[in-house]
Amino acid sequence: MNAPITPHRPIQALPDQLISQIAAGEVVERPSAVVKELLENALDSGATQITVRLEEGGVKRIAITDNGRGIDKDQLPLALARHATSKIASLSDLENVGTLGFRGEALASIASVAAVTLTSRTADAAHAWEIVGSHNGSVSPSSGAHGTTVDVQDLYFNTPARRKFLKSEQTEYGHCAEVVRRIALARPDVSFSLSHNGRTIDQWNISELAKRSAHILGNDFAEARLALDESAGTLRLHGFAGLPTASKARADGQFFYVNGRFVRDKLLVHAVRMAYQDVLHGDRFPSYVLALDLDPALVDVNVHPSKIEVRFRDSRSVHQFVFHAVQRALAQTSATAFGSVPAPLPAASTLSGDTAGAGLGGPGIWRREQTQTSFGAQFTNTFAPATPGAARPFFADAPGVAQDTAAYGALFGGAAASSPITQVEPYIASPEAIAREEYPLGFALAQLHGIYILAQNTKGLVLVDMHAAHERILYEQLKNALQAQVSGQDMQVQSLLIPVTFYADAIEVSTANENQDTLKALGFDIAALSPTTLAVRSVPTLLKTADAQTLARDVLRDVREYGGSRVLIERQNELLGTLACHTAVRANRILSVQEMNALLRQMESTERADQCNHGRPTWVQVEINALDKLFLRGQ
């Protein structure tokens, strides 16, 4: 098909109205964009109370009222003019912007595609003033409390083509409500009220972030979250990270803020995702409300029309800080994270002594064994408990409980496969320790279908998936053993007899040339043979069986995007996870009470013990009240 012939026109300056309408195409994409811009202006004015009123999903009307500083009478026309703002005045201000808005184009763009009425009153004014239409309108007296009201009606009334692209009223309202929720989460020190078609939908009073997030995200999030607050230099990350067991099928529960601004940044999302990698199933998404505070000079917010993306001056440092902060918070996901937190017992702790029932209101409340042992703390194909008189290997005569791990000896230089972890002296559990809930998982009662351990604690019944729990314990022990082995040593590499060559684009070649030190630290020798060809000459020993070309491309991509690479750690953890899964106790194994109690004690002292390596829960608590309801007790 031939392209239509356009008439020849001379170059000319566009009229201001058309310029504003073009800008509105980026700034005012839909009613929710108007709500976002106006709410940010209200917060920048120092408001502590904001009311949002919508009609017909925001298409017919958007009215936002705040109790901020207000706008002087003689500045009202400037407020509706293009590129007029009180927030920046120089390049230095732009590079250190500390406000949510700063371009001075939002109100002008909105006024070019809708009927706008701006009413404002400052603290020292006798009454309010208003301006209608655009910056060319006249300022007239009006009524109103201290603060500002922006009334936007008939959005896209003069650009009907744009209006045709809007969705249904309910859809547009949903987008507007989501914007209000995001901003309300960031500012719990401000009260918000949201109404639609004359009916109040939501109202959030001034509160703490914990209460505000529970109100907006629901009790499910409030009951399954970890508080987080860490600082490093000028960086501070605070908020709440959802427990892995509260993950969702969609990423609609993720809220990340940079200096109070909601953002969707690939670097930050990647950092959080990597922190969850050890405890979350691959197709699930964590929920979180996290806020990153840093020097405004270290982040550029002027890289996207809607300011939803940012760029960091030192992206690698930010990525690592966020990753480690969230990872440390998730390390709390063990049995001891619930209720009182005892001092961690050694991984191979044992219990002895007979104090059952003593000081606990009579016999039979706690069921304990006199002797307990380490549960699978050795990387060998047999396990031997320290039970007096035991004459056979742990789980001997039973296939599939603990396979021979000789094939994995290379992971530990052959040492761990033959050297058991040192056992510790028995730990004596006193009645006082039990009463203080120093054993959050309680003590074993029985085994169900060879799969689950039933235990009793002060809250009620505990159900444990013994394979999932043992798998996590072994996985953490394997990681610790490997880290101890390579601590302070160079990465062991495997030279390839025949280098693997592959086609590479200019970016990959330049990344390899510019990051040789980083690549060598990771165990890779990747060199350019030509402007379009890279050769892989060596890889880390742990990954020598992986596809060298795929691995090289992954590493180069991560080095380019994040300034470092976690590919090696991810692949290494996959290998350790496979070993743990193959070594963990299998279903249909009959465990003694001593063995079950030993497993519970190790769960209490293992980080991330709430989930197995695949992100599934390892134990659940059924409180006594829930059991009472099942049998209608007290009714």
C-alpha positions as CSV (number, residue, x, y, z in Angstrom):
1,M,0.0,0.0,0.0
2,N,1.2,3.5,-0.8
3,A,1.5,5.9,2.1
4,P,-0.9,8.9,1.9
5,I,0.6,12.1,0.5
6,T,0.7,14.8,3.1
7,P,0.5,18.4,2.0
8,H,3.7,20.5,2.3
9,R,3.6,22.8,5.3
10,P,6.1,25.4,6.5
11,I,7.8,24.9,9.9
12,Q,6.0,27.0,12.4
13,A,5.7,27.3,16.2
14,L,2.8,25.5,17.7
15,P,0.2,27.4,19.7
16,D,0.4,27.0,23.5
17,Q,-3.0,25.2,23.7
18,L,-1.9,22.5,21.2
19,I,1.5,22.1,23.1
20,S,-0.4,21.5,26.3
21,Q,-2.7,19.0,24.7
22,I,0.3,17.1,23.3
23,A,1.9,17.1,26.7
24,A,-1.4,15.9,28.2
25,G,-1.1,12.8,26.1
26,E,1.9,11.8,28.3
27,V,0.9,13.3,31.6
28,V,-2.9,12.8,31.5
29,E,-3.1,9.3,30.2
30,R,-6.4,8.5,32.0
31,P,-8.3,9.8,35.1
32,S,-6.0,8.0,37.5
33,A,-3.1,10.1,36.2
34,V,-5.0,13.3,37.1
35,V,-5.6,11.9,40.6
36,K,-1.9,11.1,41.0
37,E,-0.7,14.5,39.9
38,L,-3.2,16.4,42.1
39,L,-2.4,14.2,45.1
40,E,1.3,14.8,44.8
41,N,0.7,18.6,44.6
42,A,-1.4,18.3,47.7
43,L,1.3,16.5,49.6
44,D,4.0,18.9,48.4
45,S,1.9,21.7,49.9
46,G,2.2,20.2,53.4
47,A,-1.3,18.9,53.6
48,T,-2.3,16.6,56.5
49,Q,-5.9,16.0,55.3
50,I,-6.9,15.2,51.7
51,T,-10.4,14.4,50.3
52,V,-10.8,12.8,46.9
53,R,-14.2,12.9,45.2
54,L,-14.9,11.1,42.0
55,E,-17.9,10.8,39.7
56,E,-18.3,8.3,36.9
57,G,-14.8,6.8,37.4
58,G,-13.2,10.3,37.4
59,V,-14.3,11.0,33.8
60,K,-17.1,13.3,34.8
61,R,-15.5,14.8,37.8
62,I,-12.3,14.7,40.0
63,A,-12.3,17.0,43.0
64,I,-9.4,16.9,45.4
65,T,-9.3,19.1,48.5
66,D,-6.4,19.6,50.9
67,N,-5.6,21.7,54.0
68,G,-2.1,22.6,52.8
69,R,-0.4,26.0,52.5
70,G,-2.7,27.3,49.7
71,I,-1.8,29.5,46.8
72,D,-1.6,33.3,46.9
73,K,-4.2,35.2,44.8
74,D,-1.6,36.7,42.4
75,Q,-0.1,33.3,41.8
76,L,-3.2,31.4,40.8
77,P,-2.8,32.2,37.1
78,L,0.8,31.0,37.2
79,A,-0.4,27.7,38.8
80,L,-2.2,26.9,35.5
81,A,0.6,28.1,33.2
82,R,3.0,25.7,31.5
83,H,6.3,25.1,33.2
84,A,5.6,27.3,36.2
85,T,6.4,25.9,39.6
86,S,7.5,26.8,43.1
87,K,9.5,23.6,43.6
88,I,12.7,24.2,41.5
89,A,14.4,27.2,40.2
90,S,17.8,25.9,38.9
91,L,19.6,22.8,37.6
92,S,20.9,22.3,41.1
93,D,17.3,22.1,42.4
94,L,16.4,19.6,39.7
95,E,19.4,17.4,40.6
96,N,18.4,17.5,44.3
97,V,14.6,17.5,44.0
98,G,12.9,16.5,47.2
99,T,9.3,17.0,46.2
100,L,6.9,14.7,44.3
101,G,6.2,17.1,41.6
102,F,8.7,19.5,40.0
103,R,8.1,20.0,36.2
104,G,5.2,22.5,36.4
105,E,3.3,21.0,33.6
106,A,0.6,18.8,35.3
107,L,-2.1,21.5,35.9
108,A,-1.6,23.1,32.6
109,S,-1.9,19.8,30.8
110,I,-5.0,18.9,32.7
111,A,-6.6,22.3,32.0
112,S,-6.0,21.8,28.3
113,V,-8.2,18.7,28.2
114,A,-10.7,19.4,30.9
115,A,-12.7,22.1,32.6
116,V,-10.6,23.1,35.7
117,T,-11.6,25.3,38.6
118,L,-8.8,26.1,41.1
119,T,-9.8,27.4,44.5
120,S,-7.3,28.3,47.2
121,R,-6.9,30.1,50.4
122,T,-3.7,30.8,52.4
123,A,-3.5,31.1,56.1
124,D,-3.3,34.9,56.1
125,A,-6.1,35.5,53.5
126,A,-9.5,36.8,54.5
127,H,-11.3,34.4,52.1
128,A,-10.5,32.1,49.2
129,W,-9.9,32.9,45.5
130,E,-10.6,30.9,42.4
131,I,-9.6,30.8,38.8
132,V,-11.6,29.0,36.1
133,G,-10.3,27.5,32.8
134,S,-6.7,28.3,32.2
135,H,-4.0,30.8,33.2
136,N,-5.8,33.4,31.0
137,G,-8.8,33.3,33.2
138,S,-9.7,35.9,35.8
139,V,-9.3,35.5,39.5
140,S,-12.4,36.1,41.6
141,P,-13.4,35.8,45.3
142,S,-14.7,32.5,46.5
143,S,-15.5,30.6,49.7
144,G,-13.5,27.8,51.1
145,A,-11.3,26.7,54.1
146,H,-7.6,27.1,54.3
147,G,-6.0,24.9,51.6
148,T,-6.7,24.2,47.9
149,T,-9.4,22.5,45.9
150,V,-8.8,21.4,42.3
151,D,-12.1,20.6,40.5
152,V,-11.6,18.8,37.2
153,Q,-14.7,18.1,35.2
154,D,-15.5,16.5,31.8
155,L,-12.1,15.0,31.1
156,Y,-11.2,15.0,27.4
157,F,-14.4,17.0,26.5
158,N,-12.4,18.8,23.8
159,T,-10.5,15.8,22.5
160,P,-13.3,13.2,21.9
161,A,-10.8,10.8,20.2
162,R,-8.9,10.4,23.4
163,R,-12.1,9.8,25.4
164,K,-13.0,6.8,23.2
165,F,-9.9,5.0,24.5
166,L,-11.1,5.1,28.1
167,K,-12.5,1.9,29.6
168,S,-15.7,1.4,31.6
169,E,-16.6,3.5,34.6
170,Q,-15.7,0.7,37.0
171,T,-12.4,0.1,35.4
172,E,-11.4,3.7,35.5
173,Y,-12.5,4.0,39.1
174,G,-10.4,1.0,40.0
175,H,-7.3,2.6,38.6
176,C,-8.1,5.9,40.5
177,A,-8.6,4.0,43.7
178,E,-5.4,2.1,43.3
179,V,-3.5,5.4,42.9
180,V,-5.0,6.7,46.1
181,R,-4.1,3.5,48.0
182,R,-0.5,3.7,46.8
183,I,-0.1,7.2,47.9
184,A,-1.9,6.7,51.2
185,L,0.4,3.8,52.0
186,A,3.4,6.1,51.6
187,R,2.0,8.8,53.9
188,P,0.4,7.3,57.0
189,D,0.9,10.8,58.6
190,V,-1.8,12.1,56.3
191,S,-5.5,11.3,56.4
192,F,-7.3,10.4,53.2
193,S,-10.9,10.1,52.2
194,L,-12.2,8.6,49.0
195,S,-15.7,8.8,47.6
196,H,-17.3,7.8,44.4
197,N,-20.6,9.0,43.0
198,G,-21.4,10.6,46.3
199,R,-20.7,7.5,48.4
200,T,-17.7,7.3,50.8
201,I,-15.6,4.3,49.8
202,D,-12.6,4.5,52.0
203,Q,-11.3,6.7,54.8
204,W,-7.9,6.4,56.4
205,N,-7.1,8.4,59.5
206,I,-3.6,9.5,60.5
207,S,-1.8,6.4,61.9
208,E,1.4,4.4,61.9
209,L,2.5,2.5,58.8
210,A,1.7,-0.8,60.5
211,K,-2.0,0.2,61.0
212,R,-2.3,1.9,57.6
213,S,-0.9,-1.1,55.7
214,A,-3.2,-3.4,57.6
215,H,-6.1,-1.2,56.7
216,I,-5.3,-1.0,53.0
217,L,-3.8,-4.5,52.3
218,G,-6.0,-6.4,54.7
219,N,-5.5,-8.6,57.7
220,D,-4.0,-11.4,55.7
221,F,-1.0,-9.2,55.1
222,A,-1.0,-7.8,58.6
223,E,-0.8,-11.3,60.1
224,A,2.0,-12.5,57.8
225,R,4.6,-9.8,57.6
226,L,8.0,-8.9,59.0
227,A,9.0,-5.5,60.1
228,L,12.2,-4.1,58.4
229,D,14.3,-1.1,59.2
230,E,18.0,-1.0,58.2
231,S,20.4,1.8,57.4
232,A,23.8,2.0,55.7
233,G,25.3,5.4,55.2
234,T,22.8,7.6,53.5
235,L,20.5,4.6,52.6
236,R,17.6,3.5,54.8
237,L,15.1,0.8,54.0
238,H,12.1,0.4,56.1
239,G,8.6,-1.1,56.0
240,F,7.2,-4.6,55.9
241,A,8.1,-7.7,53.9
242,G,5.4,-10.3,53.6
243,L,6.1,-13.9,54.8
244,P,6.7,-16.3,51.9
245,T,3.7,-18.3,53.0
246,A,1.5,-15.3,52.2
247,S,2.7,-15.0,48.6
248,K,0.3,-14.4,45.8
249,A,-0.3,-15.6,42.3
250,R,0.0,-12.0,41.0
251,A,2.4,-9.2,41.8
252,D,-0.4,-6.8,42.9
253,G,0.8,-6.7,46.5
254,Q,4.1,-5.1,45.9
255,F,4.6,-1.4,46.9
256,F,8.1,0.1,46.7
257,Y,8.7,3.8,47.4
258,V,11.9,5.9,46.8
259,N,11.9,9.1,48.9
260,G,8.1,8.8,49.3
261,R,7.5,8.2,45.6
262,F,5.9,5.0,44.4
263,V,8.1,3.4,41.7
264,R,8.3,0.3,39.5
265,D,12.0,0.0,39.1
266,K,13.5,-3.2,37.6
267,L,16.6,-3.0,39.8
268,L,14.7,-2.8,43.1
269,V,12.2,-5.5,42.0
270,H,15.1,-7.8,41.1
271,A,16.8,-7.1,44.5
272,V,13.7,-8.1,46.4
273,R,13.0,-11.1,44.2
274,M,16.5,-12.4,44.8
275,A,16.1,-12.0,48.5
276,Y,13.1,-14.2,48.4
277,Q,14.6,-16.8,46.0
278,D,15.5,-19.2,48.9
279,V,12.0,-19.2,50.4
280,L,9.6,-18.6,47.6
281,H,8.2,-20.9,44.9
282,G,9.2,-19.8,41.4
283,D,5.7,-18.9,40.2
284,R,4.6,-17.0,43.3
285,F,5.0,-13.3,44.1
286,P,5.8,-11.8,47.5
287,S,3.9,-9.0,49.1
288,Y,5.7,-6.1,50.6
289,V,5.5,-2.4,51.5
290,L,9.1,-1.0,51.4
291,A,10.4,2.5,51.5
292,L,13.9,3.5,50.4
293,D,15.2,6.8,51.7
294,L,18.4,8.3,50.3
295,D,20.0,11.6,49.4
296,P,18.0,13.1,46.5
297,A,21.3,13.8,44.7
298,L,21.9,10.0,44.4
299,V,18.7,9.3,42.4
300,D,17.3,10.8,39.2
301,V,13.5,10.9,39.1
302,N,13.3,12.8,35.9
303,V,13.7,9.8,33.6
304,H,10.0,9.0,32.9
305,P,7.0,11.1,32.0
306,S,4.9,9.7,34.9
307,K,8.0,9.6,37.2
308,I,7.3,6.0,38.0
309,E,10.9,4.9,37.1
310,V,14.1,6.2,38.6
311,R,17.8,5.9,38.0
312,F,20.4,5.5,40.8
313,R,23.9,7.0,40.6
314,D,25.3,3.9,42.2
315,S,22.9,1.2,41.2
316,R,25.1,-1.7,42.4
317,S,25.3,-0.4,46.0
318,V,21.5,0.2,46.1
319,H,20.8,-3.3,44.7
320,Q,23.1,-5.0,47.2
321,F,21.8,-2.9,50.1
322,V,18.1,-3.7,49.4
323,F,18.9,-7.4,48.7
324,H,20.8,-7.9,51.9
325,A,18.3,-5.9,54.1
326,V,15.3,-8.0,52.8
327,Q,17.3,-11.2,53.0
328,R,18.3,-10.6,56.7
329,A,14.6,-9.9,57.5
330,L,13.5,-13.1,55.9
331,A,16.1,-15.0,57.9
332,Q,13.8,-14.5,60.8
333,T,11.3,-16.9,59.3
334,S,11.9,-19.7,61.7
335,A,9.8,-21.1,64.4
336,T,11.4,-18.7,66.9
337,A,10.0,-15.7,65.0
338,F,6.6,-16.4,66.5
339,G,5.9,-15.4,70.1
340,S,8.9,-15.1,72.4
341,V,12.2,-15.5,70.7
342,P,14.7,-17.7,72.6
343,A,18.4,-17.8,72.3
344,P,19.1,-20.2,69.3
345,L,20.0,-23.7,70.3
346,P,23.0,-25.3,68.6
347,A,22.1,-27.0,65.3
348,A,22.8,-30.4,66.9
349,S,21.3,-29.7,70.3
350,T,20.0,-32.5,72.4
351,L,17.7,-32.8,75.4
352,S,17.9,-35.0,78.4
353,G,16.4,-35.3,81.8
354,D,12.9,-36.1,82.8
355,T,10.9,-33.1,83.8
356,A,7.6,-34.0,82.1
357,G,4.7,-32.4,83.8
358,A,6.8,-30.8,86.5
359,G,5.7,-27.3,87.3
360,L,3.2,-27.3,84.4
361,G,0.0,-28.0,86.2
362,G,0.3,-31.8,86.5
363,P,1.6,-34.7,84.5
364,G,0.9,-35.4,80.9
365,I,0.8,-31.8,79.7
366,W,4.1,-32.1,78.0
367,R,5.3,-35.3,76.5
368,R,9.1,-35.5,76.4
369,E,11.8,-38.1,75.9
370,Q,14.8,-38.4,78.2
371,T,17.3,-38.3,75.3
372,Q,17.3,-36.4,72.1
373,T,19.8,-36.4,69.3
374,S,20.8,-34.4,66.3
375,F,18.5,-35.0,63.4
376,G,20.4,-35.7,60.3
377,A,23.3,-33.3,61.0
378,Q,25.8,-35.5,59.2
379,F,26.4,-35.6,55.4
380,T,26.8,-39.4,55.3
381,N,24.6,-42.2,54.1
382,T,23.7,-43.3,57.6
383,F,22.7,-41.5,60.7
384,A,23.5,-42.7,64.2
385,P,21.5,-41.2,67.2
386,A,23.1,-41.0,70.6
387,T,20.3,-43.0,72.2
388,P,21.7,-45.4,74.8
389,G,21.6,-48.9,73.6
390,A,21.1,-48.1,70.0
391,A,22.6,-50.9,68.0
392,R,21.6,-50.0,64.4
393,P,22.1,-47.0,62.1
394,F,19.5,-44.3,62.1
395,F,16.8,-45.4,59.6
396,A,18.8,-48.5,58.6
397,D,16.8,-51.2,56.9
398,A,14.8,-48.6,55.1
399,P,15.5,-47.6,51.5
400,G,15.2,-44.0,50.3
401,V,15.7,-42.2,53.6
402,A,19.2,-40.9,53.0
403,Q,20.9,-41.7,49.8
404,D,24.6,-42.0,49.3
405,T,26.0,-38.5,48.9
406,A,29.4,-39.5,47.4
407,A,28.4,-38.1,44.1
408,Y,28.2,-34.7,45.6
409,G,31.6,-34.8,47.3
410,A,33.0,-32.4,44.8
411,L,30.9,-29.7,46.3
412,F,32.8,-29.9,49.5
413,G,36.2,-30.9,48.3
414,G,35.5,-34.4,49.6
415,A,35.7,-33.3,53.2
416,A,32.1,-33.0,54.1
417,A,31.1,-36.4,52.7
418,S,33.2,-38.2,55.3
419,S,33.4,-35.8,58.2
420,P,30.3,-35.5,60.5
421,I,29.5,-32.3,62.1
422,T,30.7,-32.1,65.7
423,Q,28.0,-33.1,68.2
424,V,27.4,-31.0,71.3
425,E,26.7,-31.9,74.9
426,P,23.1,-32.6,75.8
427,Y,21.0,-29.6,76.6
428,I,18.9,-29.9,79.8
429,A,15.4,-28.4,79.4
430,S,14.1,-27.1,82.7
431,P,10.4,-26.7,83.5
432,E,10.9,-22.9,83.7
433,A,12.3,-22.9,80.2
434,I,9.2,-24.8,78.9
435,A,6.9,-22.4,80.7
436,R,8.6,-19.5,79.1
437,E,7.9,-21.0,75.7
438,E,11.5,-21.4,74.9
439,Y,10.4,-24.2,72.6
440,P,8.0,-22.6,70.2
441,L,7.3,-25.9,68.3
442,G,6.7,-27.8,71.5
443,F,7.2,-31.5,71.8
444,A,6.2,-34.4,69.5
445,L,3.1,-36.4,70.2
446,A,2.9,-38.7,67.2
447,Q,3.4,-39.2,63.5
448,L,0.6,-39.0,60.9
449,H,0.6,-41.2,57.8
450,G,4.4,-41.2,57.9
451,I,4.4,-37.6,56.6
452,Y,3.5,-35.2,59.3
453,I,4.6,-34.8,62.9
454,L,2.0,-33.8,65.5
455,A,3.4,-31.7,68.3
456,Q,1.9,-29.8,71.2
457,N,3.0,-26.4,72.4
458,T,1.4,-23.8,74.7
459,K,-0.8,-22.4,71.9
460,G,-2.2,-25.7,70.8
461,L,-1.4,-28.2,68.0
462,V,1.6,-28.0,65.7
463,L,1.7,-29.9,62.4
464,V,5.1,-30.3,60.7
465,D,5.9,-31.6,57.2
466,M,8.9,-33.7,58.2
467,H,10.4,-34.0,54.7
468,A,10.1,-30.2,53.9
469,A,11.4,-29.3,57.3
470,H,14.4,-31.6,57.1
471,E,15.1,-30.5,53.6
472,R,15.4,-26.8,54.8
473,I,17.7,-27.8,57.7
474,L,20.0,-29.8,55.4
475,Y,20.0,-27.0,52.8
476,E,21.1,-24.4,55.3
477,Q,23.8,-26.7,56.8
478,L,25.1,-27.4,53.3
479,K,25.3,-23.7,52.5
480,N,27.1,-22.9,55.8
481,A,29.6,-25.7,55.1
482,L,30.3,-24.5,51.6
483,Q,30.7,-20.9,52.8
484,A,33.1,-22.0,55.5
485,Q,35.2,-24.0,53.0
486,V,35.6,-21.1,50.5
487,S,35.9,-18.3,53.0
488,G,39.0,-16.3,52.2
489,Q,39.9,-18.4,49.2
490,D,39.8,-17.6,45.5
491,M,37.0,-19.0,43.4
492,Q,37.9,-22.5,42.2
493,V,37.7,-22.5,38.4
494,Q,37.6,-25.2,35.7
495,S,39.5,-24.5,32.5
496,L,37.8,-25.7,29.4
497,L,39.9,-27.9,27.1
498,I,38.2,-26.4,24.1
499,P,37.0,-22.8,24.7
500,V,33.3,-22.3,23.9
501,T,32.8,-19.5,21.4
502,F,29.6,-17.8,20.5
503,Y,28.3,-14.7,18.6
504,A,28.0,-11.6,20.8
505,D,26.7,-8.1,20.1
506,A,28.7,-5.0,20.7
507,I,27.2,-4.5,24.2
508,E,28.1,-7.9,25.4
509,V,31.6,-7.6,24.0
510,S,32.1,-4.2,25.7
511,T,30.7,-5.5,28.9
512,A,33.2,-8.4,28.9
513,N,36.1,-6.1,28.2
514,E,35.2,-3.5,30.8
515,N,34.4,-6.0,33.6
516,Q,37.3,-8.5,33.5
517,D,38.0,-8.1,37.2
518,T,34.4,-8.8,38.2
519,L,34.2,-11.8,35.9
520,K,37.4,-13.3,37.2
521,A,36.2,-12.8,40.8
522,L,33.1,-14.8,39.8
523,G,35.3,-17.6,38.3
524,F,34.8,-16.7,34.6
525,D,37.4,-16.1,31.9
526,I,35.5,-14.5,29.0
527,A,37.6,-12.9,26.3
528,A,36.8,-11.2,23.0
529,L,38.2,-13.0,19.9
530,S,36.7,-10.5,17.5
531,P,34.3,-7.5,17.6
532,T,31.4,-10.1,17.3
533,T,32.8,-13.2,19.0
534,L,33.4,-14.1,22.7
535,A,35.2,-17.1,24.0
536,V,34.6,-18.8,27.4
537,R,37.9,-20.3,28.6
538,S,37.0,-21.2,32.2
539,V,34.0,-21.4,34.5
540,P,33.5,-21.9,38.2
541,T,34.2,-25.5,39.2
542,L,30.7,-25.8,40.8
543,L,29.1,-25.0,37.5
544,K,31.4,-26.9,35.2
545,T,28.5,-29.1,33.9
546,A,26.3,-26.1,33.0
547,D,26.0,-24.8,29.5
548,A,28.9,-22.3,29.3
549,Q,27.4,-20.1,26.6
550,T,24.1,-19.7,28.5
551,L,25.9,-19.1,31.7
552,A,28.2,-16.5,30.1
553,R,25.3,-14.6,28.6
554,D,23.5,-14.6,32.0
555,V,26.5,-13.3,33.8
556,L,27.2,-10.6,31.2
557,R,23.6,-9.5,31.3
558,D,23.5,-9.2,35.1
559,V,26.9,-7.5,35.3
560,R,25.6,-4.9,32.7
561,E,22.2,-4.4,34.4
562,Y,23.0,-4.6,38.1
563,G,26.8,-4.0,38.3
564,G,27.3,-7.5,39.8
565,S,26.0,-11.0,39.4
566,R,24.0,-13.4,41.5
567,V,23.9,-16.1,38.8
568,L,26.7,-18.1,40.4
569,I,25.0,-18.0,43.8
570,E,21.6,-19.0,42.3
571,R,23.1,-22.0,40.4
572,Q,25.1,-23.0,43.4
573,N,22.0,-22.9,45.6
574,E,20.2,-25.0,43.1
575,L,22.8,-27.7,43.4
576,L,22.7,-27.5,47.2
577,G,18.9,-27.6,47.1
578,T,19.0,-30.8,45.0
579,L,21.4,-32.4,47.5
580,A,19.2,-31.4,50.5
581,C,16.1,-32.7,48.8
582,H,17.7,-36.1,47.9
583,T,19.1,-36.5,51.4
584,A,16.1,-35.4,53.5
585,V,14.0,-38.0,55.3
586,R,11.3,-39.4,53.0
587,A,7.6,-40.0,53.5
588,N,6.4,-43.2,55.2
589,R,9.4,-43.3,57.5
590,I,8.4,-44.2,61.0
591,L,10.3,-41.8,63.4
592,S,10.7,-42.3,67.1
593,V,9.6,-39.5,69.4
594,Q,13.3,-38.7,70.1
595,E,13.9,-38.3,66.4
596,M,10.8,-36.1,66.0
597,N,11.8,-33.9,68.9
598,A,15.3,-33.6,67.5
599,L,13.9,-32.3,64.3
600,L,11.7,-29.8,66.1
601,R,14.7,-28.4,68.0
602,Q,16.7,-28.0,64.8
603,M,13.9,-26.2,63.1
604,E,13.9,-23.7,66.0
605,S,17.5,-23.0,65.4
606,T,17.5,-22.8,61.6
607,E,17.0,-19.7,59.6
608,R,14.2,-19.6,57.1
609,A,12.8,-22.9,58.6
610,D,9.3,-21.8,57.9
611,Q,9.6,-22.8,54.3
612,C,11.3,-25.6,52.4
613,N,13.7,-24.8,49.5
614,H,10.7,-24.7,47.1
615,G,8.8,-22.0,49.1
616,R,6.2,-24.4,50.7
617,P,5.4,-24.1,54.4
618,T,7.1,-26.6,56.7
619,W,4.7,-26.2,59.7
620,V,1.4,-24.7,60.7
621,Q,-0.1,-23.8,64.1
622,V,-3.6,-24.8,65.0
623,E,-4.5,-22.9,68.2
624,I,-6.5,-24.5,71.0
625,N,-9.4,-22.0,70.3
626,A,-9.8,-23.3,66.8
627,L,-9.9,-26.9,68.1
628,D,-12.5,-25.9,70.6
629,K,-14.7,-24.5,67.9
630,L,-14.5,-27.8,65.9
631,F,-16.1,-29.5,68.9
632,L,-18.4,-26.7,69.8
633,R,-16.8,-26.4,73.3
634,G,-18.0,-23.4,75.3
635,Q,-21.1,-22.9,73.1
